Amino acid sequence: MQNVLAIICVAIITIACHRPTPPDLSDPHQDLVAKGKEIFFNETFSGNGRTCGTCHRAENNFTIDPAFIATLPDSDPLFVAEFNPDLKDHFEIPQLMRKFGLILENAAGFDDLAHKFVLRSVPHTLGLRYTVNSDLGPFTGWSGDGAPGDGSLRAFATGAVIQHFTRTLNRIPDVDFRLPTTAELDALEAFQLSLGRQEEPALPLPLKSKVAGRGQEIFNDSTRGKCFVCHFNGGAKGDPKIFGQNAGNLNFNTGVEDFSDQSQGLTADLTPPDDGFGAPGDGTFNTPSLAEAADSGPFFHNNRVETIEDAVAFYNSDAFNISMAGQSIKAETGSGINLDQSQVVAVAAFLRVFNALENIRQSINLLDKFVIKNFRTVNEGKKLLRLAIAETRDSTMVLKDGGLHPEAVKLLAEAGALTKKALNSIFLKGHYARAAIKMQKKARNELVLLPEA
């Protein structure tokens, strides 16, 4: 009997030790981030039931794609146009949303809903601290002009509520929705800026894979890949030597809109061409970061290609090389882009490893937060573990699908299994989480020539 009581006491103590320790709310910024997170995922702004998190799903890299959409129940607010009669026409095109992950945007205004709209994919919101700033002003959304007013990330939420949260197509404030308050906009901006990496990548990376290493060389080669011109250090900034030290994020016309339209024939609705920035548009679109690219496809503003290999291969196409961006690169470097198939595969391999390293970094960060109990409630702690599982799934996928680093794939699978044990365990959550961190670090060391941190 004494042994049983001792075991019960140990169990109670163990459970108590794993209760969350609320973060120090004396840090005003962290408090603001926490408020922004709550608003992002739960606030409907008295609208049709959607939240920011409806399209920017934390468990899917803060975006949505056709495969993820297919897992959602028909009652999900994403499909509000299918069950709200007031939004049946000209709010979304459900067939194209489900088939291609395309969301309807009235980028040129709401005066002619039947004819003035574009269909765009949902860009992820990771690494925004380094992907919206530009000498020309903040660039938000696929065309760089996604926010009303001053065009800032802070103002972006206002435009999103008007476009996507409305109860009817009248879009009358305080009737169809309420606009975010100043405090809510501040909090949403703080939360979004906290997502993903908080520093710029620095290339070259000391990669172990010969294929990925070759891809990195091609990426940064002014005579071959030339990718660095628009994606300096693999991010979303233009090369400062070409565009100026503070050029930052830029728009380009790459010709991707001229690819054959995959949506025609699936619906009786006409899908007008997307002319990009401005109204009327100049055909340019915003440059996304590549650190998070390989696991957030399909690719481009119209989800035009499925794989990272196809995305790289696009830059070999006539559509790109005769575009304004292609011609600019030719003028700057002396030739267009013409990679052979092995070079395309190599660049894609580099981007896969680059992405996997970011997944691993995020997984470790999430697990660290869990281990030190940096969360307010038990449910928040579970969310950290679920997100770590999702990141680990992504790192495993991008490497496995590219036939890269099989040993790292095994280690990541083990890290994922340990994280699931942490999620399901009663007494050993911290033990399994710490073990998962070790596996993540071992996997990372399979990818790069760095000592285990």
C-alpha positions in Angstrom: 0.0 0.0 0.0 2.9 2.4 0.8 4.4 1.7 -2.6 1.1 2.5 -4.3 0.9 5.8 -2.3 4.4 6.6 -3.2 3.8 6.1 -6.9 0.7 8.3 -6.7 2.6 11.0 -5.0 5.3 10.9 -7.6 2.7 11.1 -10.4 1.1 14.1 -8.8 4.4 15.9 -8.4 5.3 15.0 -12.0 2.0 16.4 -13.4 2.5 19.5 -11.3 5.9 20.0 -12.7 4.5 20.0 -16.2 1.9 22.6 -15.6 2.6 25.7 -17.7 4.4 28.6 -16.2 2.7 31.7 -17.6 5.1 33.8 -19.7 6.4 37.0 -18.1 3.7 39.5 -19.0 5.9 42.4 -17.9 7.2 42.3 -21.4 4.8 44.5 -23.3 5.8 43.3 -26.7 5.2 39.6 -25.9 1.9 40.5 -24.4 1.0 42.3 -27.7 2.1 39.3 -29.7 -0.1 37.0 -27.5 -3.1 39.3 -28.1 -2.4 39.4 -31.8 -2.3 35.6 -31.9 -5.7 35.4 -30.1 -7.2 37.9 -32.6 -5.6 36.2 -35.6 -7.1 32.8 -34.9 -10.3 33.6 -33.1 -11.7 37.0 -34.0 -14.4 37.1 -36.7 -14.9 40.9 -36.6 -18.7 40.3 -36.5 -18.5 38.9 -40.0 -19.3 35.7 -41.8 -17.4 33.4 -39.4 -13.9 33.6 -41.0 -10.8 34.6 -39.1 -7.3 35.4 -40.4 -6.5 31.8 -39.5 -9.2 30.5 -41.9 -6.8 30.9 -44.8 -3.5 31.2 -43.0 -3.5 27.9 -41.1 -0.7 27.5 -38.5 -0.6 23.7 -39.1 -0.1 24.2 -42.9 2.7 26.8 -43.0 0.2 29.7 -42.5 -1.3 29.0 -46.0 -3.8 26.7 -47.6 -3.4 24.5 -50.7 -5.7 22.0 -52.5 -4.5 19.0 -50.5 -5.1 20.7 -47.2 -8.4 22.2 -48.3 -9.6 18.6 -49.2 -9.2 17.7 -45.5 -11.6 20.3 -44.2 -15.3 19.7 -43.4 -17.9 21.4 -45.6 -18.9 23.5 -42.6 -15.5 25.2 -42.4 -15.8 29.0 -42.8 -13.5 28.8 -45.7 -16.5 27.5 -47.7 -18.9 30.1 -46.5 -19.9 31.0 -50.1 -21.3 27.4 -50.4 -23.7 27.7 -47.5 -24.4 31.5 -47.1 -26.9 32.5 -49.8 -25.8 36.2 -49.5 -22.3 35.2 -50.6 -23.3 32.7 -53.3 -22.3 34.8 -56.2 -19.1 36.8 -56.8 -17.6 36.2 -53.3 -15.6 33.0 -54.2 -15.5 30.5 -57.1 -15.8 27.3 -54.9 -14.8 24.9 -57.7 -11.5 26.8 -58.2 -10.9 27.2 -54.5 -11.2 23.5 -53.9 -9.3 22.4 -57.1 -6.5 24.9 -57.1 -6.6 26.7 -53.8 -7.4 30.0 -55.4 -9.1 32.8 -53.5 -11.1 35.6 -55.1 -9.8 39.1 -54.7 -11.3 42.4 -55.8 -8.0 44.0 -56.2 -9.3 46.8 -58.4 -12.3 47.7 -56.2 -15.9 46.5 -55.6 -17.8 48.4 -58.3 -18.1 45.5 -60.8 -18.0 42.3 -58.9 -19.0 40.1 -61.8 -16.0 41.2 -64.0 -13.4 42.9 -61.9 -11.7 40.3 -59.8 -8.6 38.1 -59.7 -7.9 34.6 -58.4 -4.8 34.2 -56.2 -3.2 31.6 -54.0 -2.8 32.3 -50.3 0.7 33.5 -49.5 2.2 32.3 -46.2 2.9 34.8 -43.5 6.3 33.5 -42.4 9.3 35.7 -42.2 7.3 38.9 -42.9 9.8 40.9 -40.9 12.1 40.6 -44.0 9.7 40.3 -46.9 7.5 43.4 -46.9 10.0 46.3 -46.6 11.1 48.1 -49.7 12.5 51.5 -50.8 9.3 51.9 -52.7 7.2 51.4 -49.6 5.8 48.2 -48.0 4.8 45.4 -50.3 2.0 43.2 -49.1 0.1 40.5 -50.8 0.9 38.9 -54.1 0.9 42.1 -56.1 2.5 44.2 -53.4 -0.6 46.4 -53.0 -2.7 44.2 -50.8 -3.3 46.7 -48.0 -5.4 49.8 -48.1 -4.3 53.2 -46.9 -0.6 53.4 -46.3 -0.1 49.8 -47.7 1.5 48.6 -44.6 1.3 45.2 -43.0 -0.6 46.8 -40.1 -3.2 48.0 -42.5 -3.4 44.7 -44.3 -5.9 43.3 -41.8 -8.4 46.1 -42.6 -8.4 45.2 -46.2 -8.7 41.5 -45.4 -11.8 42.0 -43.2 -13.5 44.1 -45.9 -12.7 41.5 -48.7 -13.0 38.2 -46.9 -15.0 38.6 -43.7 -18.2 40.3 -45.0 -21.7 38.9 -44.3 -23.0 40.2 -47.6 -21.6 41.7 -50.8 -22.7 45.2 -49.7 -19.7 45.3 -47.4 -21.1 48.0 -45.1 -19.0 48.5 -41.9 -20.8 47.9 -38.6 -23.5 46.0 -40.6 -21.6 43.3 -42.6 -18.5 43.4 -40.3 -16.7 45.6 -37.9 -13.3 47.1 -38.8 -10.3 46.3 -36.6 -9.5 48.8 -33.9 -6.2 50.6 -33.7 -5.2 48.3 -30.8 -6.2 45.2 -32.7 -4.2 46.3 -35.8 -1.1 46.9 -33.5 -1.5 43.4 -32.0 -2.1 41.7 -35.4 1.0 43.3 -36.8 3.2 42.3 -33.8 2.0 38.7 -34.1 2.6 38.4 -37.8 6.0 39.9 -37.5 6.8 37.2 -34.9 6.2 34.3 -37.2 9.0 32.4 -38.8 12.6 33.4 -38.9 13.6 36.5 -37.2 16.9 37.0 -39.1 17.9 37.0 -42.8 19.5 33.9 -44.2 23.2 34.1 -45.0 24.5 32.2 -48.0 26.4 30.1 -48.8 25.5 27.4 -46.3 28.0 24.6 -45.5 25.9 21.9 -47.1 26.9 18.3 -46.9 24.9 17.1 -50.0 27.0 17.5 -53.2 23.8 17.9 -55.2 22.4 20.6 -53.0 25.8 22.2 -52.7 26.0 22.4 -56.5 22.5 23.8 -56.6 23.5 26.5 -54.2 26.5 27.4 -56.4 24.2 27.6 -59.4 21.7 29.7 -57.4 24.4 32.3 -56.7 26.2 32.1 -60.1 25.7 35.2 -62.3 26.3 33.2 -65.4 24.0 30.2 -64.6 21.1 30.3 -62.2 21.2 34.0 -61.4 18.5 33.4 -58.7 20.3 35.7 -56.3 19.4 38.7 -58.4 15.8 38.7 -57.0 16.3 36.4 -54.1 19.4 37.7 -52.4 20.6 35.2 -49.8 17.6 33.1 -50.7 15.2 35.6 -49.2 12.8 38.1 -50.8 15.1 41.0 -51.3 16.8 42.2 -54.5 20.6 42.0 -54.8 21.8 45.3 -53.2 24.7 45.5 -55.7 22.1 45.7 -58.5 19.1 47.4 -56.9 20.7 49.5 -54.2 21.6 48.8 -50.6 18.1 49.3 -49.2 16.1 48.1 -52.1 14.5 45.4 -50.1 11.5 43.5 -51.4 10.6 44.2 -55.1 7.9 43.5 -57.7 8.7 41.9 -61.1 6.9 40.9 -64.2 8.2 37.3 -64.7 5.7 36.2 -67.3 4.1 33.6 -65.1 0.6 35.0 -65.8 1.2 34.0 -69.5 1.3 30.3 -68.7 -1.7 28.4 -69.9 -4.7 29.0 -67.5 -5.4 25.7 -65.7 -8.8 26.9 -64.5 -10.5 27.4 -67.8 -13.2 24.9 -68.6 -13.8 23.9 -65.0 -16.5 26.6 -64.5 -18.8 28.7 -66.6 -17.4 31.7 -64.9 -14.8 33.6 -66.8 -11.5 34.1 -65.0 -10.0 37.4 -66.1 -6.2 37.7 -66.3 -4.4 39.1 -63.2 -2.6 42.2 -64.1 -0.7 42.5 -60.8 0.3 45.7 -59.1 -2.0 48.8 -59.4 -5.3 49.4 -61.1 -5.0 49.0 -64.0 -2.1 46.8 -63.2 1.5 46.9 -64.5 1.9 43.1 -64.6 4.3 42.9 -61.7 4.1 40.6 -58.7 5.8 40.4 -55.3 9.0 38.4 -54.7 8.4 35.6 -52.1 11.1 34.3 -49.9 12.6 31.0 -50.8 13.6 29.9 -47.3 10.0 28.6 -46.8 9.3 27.7 -50.4 9.6 24.0 -50.8 6.9 23.0 -48.4 4.4 25.8 -49.3 3.5 24.9 -52.8 1.9 25.0 -55.3 3.8 28.0 -56.5 3.4 31.5 -57.8 0.5 33.9 -57.3 -1.8 31.6 -59.3 -0.6 28.2 -58.0 0.5 27.5 -61.5 3.0 24.7 -60.9 3.0 21.9 -58.3 6.6 21.1 -57.4 9.7 23.1 -56.5 11.4 21.5 -59.4 8.7 22.8 -61.8 9.0 26.2 -60.2 12.8 26.3 -60.9 12.3 25.0 -64.4 9.8 27.9 -65.1 12.8 30.3 -65.3 14.1 28.3 -68.3 10.8 29.0 -70.1 10.2 31.4 -73.0 7.5 33.0 -70.8 10.1 34.1 -68.3 13.0 34.9 -70.7 10.9 37.2 -72.8 9.3 38.9 -69.8 10.4 42.2 -68.4 12.2 40.5 -65.5 13.9 38.0 -67.9 15.0 40.8 -70.2 16.4 42.8 -67.2 18.4 39.8 -66.1 19.8 39.4 -69.6 20.8 43.0 -69.7 22.4 42.9 -66.3 24.3 39.6 -66.7 24.7 39.3 -70.4 22.4 36.3 -71.0 19.1 34.7 -70.1 18.6 31.7 -67.9 19.1 28.3 -69.5 19.6 25.5 -67.1 19.8 21.9 -68.1 17.7 19.3 -66.3 20.5 18.3 -63.8 21.0 21.9 -62.9 17.3 22.4 -62.3 17.3 19.3 -60.0 20.4 20.7 -58.2 18.8 24.1 -57.5 15.6 22.4 -56.3 17.7 20.2 -54.1 19.3 23.2 -52.5 15.9 24.8 -51.9 14.6 21.6 -50.3 17.6 21.4 -47.9 17.3 25.2 -47.3 13.6 24.7 -46.4 14.3 21.6 -44.2 16.8 23.6 -42.2 14.2 26.2 -41.5 11.6 23.5 -40.6 14.1 22.1 -38.1 14.9 25.5 -36.6 11.2 26.1 -36.1 10.7 22.6 -34.6 13.5 23.1 -32.1 12.1 26.5 -31.2 8.6 25.1 -30.6 10.0 22.2 -28.5 12.2 24.5 -26.5 9.2 26.7 -25.7 7.4 23.6 -24.5 10.3 22.3 -22.4 10.7 25.7 -20.6 6.9 25.8 -20.2 6.6 29.1 -22.2 2.9 28.9 -22.6 -0.2 30.0 -20.6 -2.4 26.9 -20.7 -2.2 23.2 -21.1 -3.9 23.5 -24.5 -1.3 26.1 -25.7 1.4 23.6 -24.7 -0.3 20.9 -26.8 -0.5 23.3 -29.7 3.2 23.9 -29.5 3.8 20.1 -29.8 1.3 19.8 -32.7 3.0 22.6 -34.6 6.4 20.9 -34.0 4.9 17.7 -35.4 3.7 19.6 -38.5 7.1 21.2 -39.0 8.8 17.8 -38.7 6.4 16.3 -41.1 7.3 19.1 -43.6 11.1 18.7 -43.2 10.7 15.0 -43.7 8.5 15.5 -46.8 10.7 18.0 -48.6 13.8 15.9 -48.1 12.2 12.5 -48.9 10.4 13.8 -52.0 13.7 15.1 -53.3 15.5 11.8 -52.5 17.8 13.7 -50.2 19.5 12.8 -46.9 17.9 9.4 -46.1 19.6 9.3 -42.7 18.3 12.8 -41.8 14.8 11.6 -42.8 15.1 8.6 -40.4 16.2 10.9 -37.6 13.3 13.4 -38.3 10.9 10.5 -38.3 12.2 9.5 -34.9 11.9 13.2 -33.7 8.3 13.3 -34.9 7.5 10.0 -33.0 9.1 11.4 -29.9 7.1 14.6 -30.2 3.9 12.6 -30.5 4.9 10.7 -27.4 5.4 14.0 -25.6 1.9 15.1 -26.7 0.3 11.9 -25.5 2.3 11.2 -22.4 1.0 12.0 -18.9 4.2 11.9 -16.9 7.1 12.1 -19.4 6.2 15.0 -21.7 9.4 17.0 -20.9 11.6 13.9 -21.3 10.2 13.1 -24.7 10.3 16.7 -25.9 14.0 17.0 -24.9 14.7 13.7 -26.7 13.0 15.1 -29.8 15.2 18.2 -29.7 18.3 16.0 -29.7 17.0 14.1 -32.7 16.2 17.4 -34.6 19.7 18.6 -34.0 21.2 15.3 -35.2 19.1 15.6 -38.3 20.3 19.1 -38.8 23.9 18.0 -38.6 23.3 15.5 -41.4 22.5 18.5 -43.6 25.2 21.0 -42.7 28.8 21.0 -41.6 28.0 22.5 -38.2 28.7 21.1 -34.7 25.6 20.2 -32.7 24.4 23.2 -30.7 
